[in-house]
Amino acid sequence: MTVTTELPLFHRFAPICLEQLVGEAALLTRLDRKYVLPADALPALLDRMPAEVRALEIGQQRTFGYRSVYFDTAALDSFRATAHQRRRRFKVRVRTYLDSGLDFVEVKTRGSRGVTVKERVPYAGDGSDLGADGRAYAAAVLAEAGLRPDVDGLRPVLATYYRRNTLYVPSTGSRVTIDTGLAWQLPDGSTVHMPHSVIVETKSGRAASDVDRLLWSLGHRPAAISKYATGLAALRPDLPANRWHPVLRRHFSTAKGF
């Protein structure tokens, strides 16, 4: 679904390669903040980024296509834990880097003080099933976090597609991701888009990064949005969605019932 198109806005920054970025800011345990901006507000944000900021570049490319297939139980335990802001919550997904063809099973949990902990292993399936190894890995990671959902019942519930640019901020050792061209799709093909908005996410090992403060100065505040849960709520109006009503009304193009 996603066709990766280079976004020239990001070529103003000096490059950083993937190996350097992982060495400087792997941030698999981090504090995340998400912001939903009108697409036309992105140039002003990038114009005011610190001069030291660097952009991830792989093979002379800076914009990359992503697909994530989210897995949940029959009772949608992952979705409901997020919708009701439970302290113990999780996500299980197959993440595909569309330009390289690399696939991973990723498990995200919540650590102390609200930090996100992400763990992953390579994946060799087609996204329709986690496979025995993927299920065993998910079960082990979730059990270590004190979570024991019905791992055997995990099934694909939603796919997300988008383009991503990643920036590195040396002063705080933090990352910033900018996601554009966002789309969500149910297994039956029903699709919803966010055509005129972008999601900016700061990933920091401390309370706030320089980019968070820049966003605040420009009038942008963290938004209640989960790519999985908010997208599923947009496509499934039968599900609880109170905490995402403002985002659904303002940014999603075909969210029924909003």
DASUL-V886577 format. One record per run of one state. SS is the DSSP state (~ for helix, > for strand, _ for the rest). FROM is the first residue (numbers start at 1). TO is the last residue. If there is no record, write none. Layout:
BEGIN
ss = {SS & SS}
from = {FROM & FROM}
to = {TO & TO}
END
This chain:
BEGIN
ss = {_ & ~ & _ & > & _ & ~ & _ & > & ~ & _ & > & _ & > & _ & > & _ & > & _ & ~ & _ & > & _ & > & _ & ~ & _ & > & _ & ~ & _ & ~ & _ & > & _ & > & _ & > & _ & > & _ & ~ & _ & ~ & _ & ~ & _}
from = {1 & 8 & 13 & 14 & 17 & 18 & 26 & 29 & 39 & 48 & 54 & 57 & 58 & 59 & 61 & 62 & 64 & 73 & 77 & 84 & 90 & 98 & 102 & 111 & 112 & 115 & 116 & 123 & 131 & 145 & 151 & 154 & 155 & 170 & 174 & 187 & 191 & 195 & 197 & 205 & 210 & 218 & 227 & 236 & 242 & 252}
to = {7 & 12 & 13 & 16 & 17 & 25 & 28 & 38 & 47 & 53 & 56 & 57 & 58 & 60 & 61 & 63 & 72 & 76 & 83 & 89 & 97 & 101 & 110 & 111 & 114 & 115 & 122 & 130 & 144 & 150 & 153 & 154 & 169 & 173 & 186 & 190 & 194 & 196 & 204 & 209 & 217 & 226 & 235 & 241 & 251 & 258}
END
